[in-house]
């Protein structure tokens, strides 16, 4: 997998040897992200795809794609798959989430009849099996999950990871039943409502039962101050 921001390969130009030329210029006192940034090669570009293809027979997957145009570009370079990802929000905190990009990419690929030319995966923010189902409905081939398993492993070791996987499996089966799908092939965009995705809102009607049926929630008053 060729990660667009997390790796450096074969480059030895002026932009990639900053640590060798000026070792004291690296400020490592401001966290991991600052230190990792020294290993990112800004010269990595689409022109390097043929080189990577020439040194491996494995399929090349581009990770960190954030634009519809880049997915179309990947198809031009005969890339078999891409991973829509904002790297957990740690590269740029205002970057759109992967599921937002997915909701833009797949309709455009279908419009151009290119949805069978490339596999689209997403990662970032996948916490529950219902998140997986939503991604599959929108057209993702699969999802990447990191932090839930890292948390489970850190707290409980291998049994924690096994338990987390079982929870996801059980919830996935329940979610499939609730949407009325007998297989993943039956999942489609008609099963999810993405109208509020871009503005991060859920277009559901307001609950009026609390006004007419249920007793109103009364906040207890503050105790009177003592006059002593």
C-alpha positions as CSV (number, residue, x, y, z in Angstrom):
1,X,0.0,0.0,0.0
2,X,1.4,3.4,-1.0
3,X,0.5,5.9,1.7
4,X,0.5,9.4,0.3
5,X,1.7,11.0,3.6
6,X,3.2,8.3,5.8
7,X,6.1,6.9,3.8
8,X,9.2,7.9,2.0
9,X,10.8,5.6,-0.6
10,X,14.0,5.9,-2.8
11,X,14.1,9.7,-2.7
12,X,17.4,11.4,-2.0
13,X,16.9,15.0,-3.2
14,X,17.3,18.2,-1.3
15,X,13.8,18.0,0.0
16,X,14.3,14.5,1.5
17,X,17.6,14.7,3.3
18,X,16.8,17.5,5.7
19,X,17.8,15.3,8.7
20,X,21.2,14.6,7.2
21,X,22.0,18.1,6.2
22,X,20.7,19.9,9.2
23,X,20.2,17.4,12.1
24,X,19.8,20.2,14.6
25,X,16.9,21.8,12.7
26,X,14.5,19.1,13.7
27,X,12.4,20.1,16.7
28,X,11.4,16.8,18.4
29,X,10.0,18.5,21.5
30,X,6.5,19.0,20.1
31,X,5.1,15.5,19.8
32,X,5.1,12.5,17.4
33,X,3.4,14.4,14.5
34,X,6.2,17.0,14.4
35,X,8.8,14.2,14.4
36,X,7.1,12.1,11.7
37,X,6.7,15.2,9.5
38,X,10.5,14.9,8.9
39,X,10.0,11.6,7.0
40,X,7.4,13.0,4.6
41,X,8.8,13.5,1.1
42,X,7.1,16.4,-0.6
43,X,8.4,15.3,-4.0
44,X,6.3,12.2,-4.1
45,X,3.9,12.6,-7.1
46,X,1.8,10.7,-9.6
47,X,4.9,10.5,-11.8
48,X,6.4,7.9,-9.4
49,X,3.6,5.4,-9.9
50,X,5.3,3.7,-12.9
51,X,8.4,3.3,-10.8
52,X,6.5,1.6,-8.0
53,X,4.8,-0.7,-10.6
54,X,8.2,-1.6,-12.0
55,X,9.6,-2.9,-8.7
56,X,6.7,-5.0,-7.5
57,X,4.1,-7.4,-8.8
58,X,1.8,-6.7,-5.9
59,X,-1.2,-4.4,-6.5
60,X,-0.6,-0.8,-5.5
61,X,-3.2,0.8,-3.3
62,X,-3.1,4.6,-2.8
63,X,-4.0,5.7,0.8
64,X,-4.9,9.1,1.9
65,X,-7.0,10.1,-1.1
66,X,-9.2,13.2,-0.3
67,X,-10.7,14.2,-3.6
68,X,-12.9,12.8,-6.3
69,X,-10.4,14.1,-8.9
70,X,-7.6,12.0,-7.4
71,X,-9.7,8.8,-7.6
72,X,-10.3,9.5,-11.3
73,X,-6.5,10.1,-11.6
74,X,-5.8,6.8,-10.0
75,X,-8.1,5.1,-12.6
76,X,-6.1,6.8,-15.3
77,X,-2.9,5.3,-13.8
78,X,-4.6,1.9,-13.7
79,X,-4.5,1.7,-9.9
80,X,-6.7,-1.1,-8.6
81,X,-7.8,0.4,-5.3
82,X,-7.7,3.6,-3.2
83,X,-8.3,4.2,0.5
84,X,-10.2,7.4,1.2
85,X,-8.6,8.6,4.5
86,X,-7.7,11.8,6.4
87,X,-5.3,9.8,8.6
88,X,-7.5,10.0,11.7
89,X,-7.6,13.8,11.5
90,X,-4.0,14.1,12.6
91,X,-2.6,15.5,9.4
92,X,-5.1,18.4,9.0
93,X,-7.8,18.8,11.6
94,X,-10.2,20.5,9.1
95,X,-9.9,17.8,6.5
96,X,-13.2,16.1,5.5
97,X,-13.9,12.7,6.9
98,X,-13.6,9.6,4.7
99,X,-17.3,8.9,4.6
100,X,-18.0,12.4,3.3
101,X,-15.6,11.9,0.4
102,X,-17.1,8.5,-0.2
103,X,-20.5,10.0,-0.6
104,X,-19.1,12.3,-3.3
105,X,-16.8,9.7,-5.0
106,X,-19.2,6.9,-5.7
107,X,-22.0,8.8,-7.4
108,X,-19.5,10.4,-9.7
109,X,-17.9,7.0,-10.5
110,X,-21.4,5.6,-11.2
111,X,-22.2,8.6,-13.4
112,X,-19.1,7.9,-15.5
113,X,-19.6,4.2,-15.4
114,X,-16.3,3.7,-13.7
115,X,-17.4,2.1,-10.4
116,X,-16.2,-1.3,-11.6
117,X,-12.8,0.0,-12.6
118,X,-11.5,0.6,-9.0
119,X,-12.1,-0.6,-5.5
120,X,-12.7,2.1,-2.9
121,X,-12.0,1.6,0.8
122,X,-12.2,4.0,3.7
123,X,-10.8,4.4,7.2
124,X,-11.1,6.8,10.0
125,X,-14.0,7.1,12.5
126,X,-15.2,3.5,12.1
127,X,-16.2,2.6,15.7
128,X,-19.3,0.4,15.3
129,X,-20.6,-2.2,12.9
130,X,-23.3,0.2,11.9
131,X,-20.5,2.5,10.6
132,X,-19.3,-0.4,8.5
133,X,-22.8,-1.0,7.1
134,X,-23.2,2.7,6.2
135,X,-19.9,2.7,4.3
136,X,-20.8,-0.5,2.4
137,X,-24.2,1.0,1.5
138,X,-22.4,4.1,0.1
139,X,-20.2,1.9,-2.1
140,X,-17.1,1.1,-0.1
141,X,-15.5,-2.3,-0.8
142,X,-14.3,-2.4,2.8
143,X,-13.2,-0.3,5.8
144,X,-10.1,0.0,8.0
145,X,-10.4,-0.1,11.8
146,X,-7.5,0.9,14.0
147,X,-8.2,2.6,17.3
148,X,-11.0,0.3,18.6
149,X,-8.6,-2.6,18.3
150,X,-5.7,-0.7,19.8
151,X,-7.8,0.3,22.8
152,X,-9.0,-3.3,23.3
153,X,-5.4,-4.6,23.0
154,X,-4.0,-2.0,25.4
155,X,-6.6,-2.7,28.0
156,X,-7.1,-6.5,27.7
157,X,-4.5,-7.8,25.3
158,X,-5.3,-10.5,22.7
159,X,-8.6,-11.5,24.5
160,X,-9.7,-7.9,24.2
161,X,-9.1,-7.8,20.4
162,X,-11.0,-11.1,20.0
163,X,-13.9,-9.7,22.1
164,X,-14.0,-6.4,20.0
165,X,-14.1,-8.4,16.8
166,X,-17.0,-10.5,18.2
167,X,-18.9,-7.4,19.2
168,X,-18.5,-6.0,15.7
169,X,-19.6,-9.3,14.1
170,X,-22.7,-9.5,16.3
171,X,-23.8,-5.9,15.7
172,X,-23.2,-6.3,12.0
173,X,-25.6,-9.2,11.8
174,X,-28.2,-7.4,13.8
175,X,-27.8,-4.3,11.6
176,X,-28.1,-6.3,8.5
177,X,-31.4,-7.8,9.8
178,X,-32.7,-4.4,10.7
179,X,-32.1,-2.9,7.2
180,X,-33.6,-6.0,5.6
181,X,-30.5,-7.2,3.8
182,X,-29.6,-10.9,3.6
183,X,-26.2,-10.3,2.2
184,X,-23.7,-7.5,1.6
185,X,-24.6,-7.5,-2.1
186,X,-28.1,-6.2,-1.1
187,X,-26.7,-3.1,0.6
188,X,-27.0,0.1,-1.4
189,X,-27.2,3.9,-1.2
190,X,-31.0,3.8,-0.9
191,X,-30.6,2.5,2.6
192,X,-28.8,5.5,4.0
193,X,-29.8,9.2,4.3
194,X,-26.9,11.4,3.5
195,X,-28.8,14.7,3.2
196,X,-27.2,16.1,6.3
197,X,-23.7,14.5,5.9
198,X,-22.0,17.6,4.5
199,X,-23.2,19.8,7.3
200,X,-22.8,17.2,10.1
201,X,-26.5,17.1,11.0
202,X,-29.2,14.4,11.2
203,X,-32.4,15.5,9.4
204,X,-34.9,13.9,11.8
205,X,-38.1,15.4,13.0
206,X,-38.1,17.1,16.4
207,X,-39.5,15.1,19.4
208,X,-42.7,16.8,20.5
209,X,-43.7,14.1,23.1
210,X,-41.8,16.0,25.8
211,X,-44.1,19.0,25.3
212,X,-47.5,17.3,25.3
213,X,-47.3,13.8,26.7
214,X,-44.3,13.4,29.1
215,X,-43.9,15.4,32.2
216,X,-41.5,18.2,31.7
217,X,-38.0,17.9,33.2
218,X,-37.8,20.2,36.1
219,X,-34.4,21.2,37.3
220,X,-34.2,21.4,41.1
221,X,-33.6,24.9,42.4
222,X,-30.5,25.9,44.1
223,X,-30.6,25.7,47.9
224,X,-31.1,29.0,49.6
225,X,-28.0,30.5,51.1
226,X,-27.8,30.3,54.9
227,X,-28.4,33.7,56.6
228,X,-26.0,32.7,59.4
